[in-house]
């Protein structure tokens, strides 16, 4: 079941209980309406194309999903505000384990060890079906350039020079120093 603010892509769900031992392939190509919803969610002008090829296999009681996301997005340049097209191609490798619905109440003031060099924390799914919509949208969001601009274009090229005082703050201190 989806919440109103959560996008659910068709063909982006997989059932663990009916998965063959060799795994299952998913090919997700959202339609125009779904791409428009993704663009609105991510603050992009448009998602012109999006294709996701995934392979899911059983892994540690859950599943491991690998594959690649490719697509084209349009967003305004942060310098000129002209629309820029960006090609996105990102690998996907995520582990999903059942049982995310169980709340964990740890001991108050307990220390938590976070291994920054270790594997990512697995995602969880409820029941026998995992919805991979969030994985797809998250992967696209992380792949898109946050500050897109044309190569070699800056505010100086447009004649918009910032009004910045180039004197060093140490010059003001030097003026306060008694002369010898």
Secondary structure, DSSP 8 states (H G I E B T S, - for coil): ---TTS---TT-EEESTT--TT-EEEEE---HHHHHHHHHHHT-SEEEEEEEEEEEEEETTEEEEEEEEEEEEEEE-TTT--EEEEEEEEEEEEEEEE-TTS-----TT------TTS----EEESTTEEE-HHHHHHHHHHHS-TT---TT--TTTTT-------S-HHHHHHHHS---
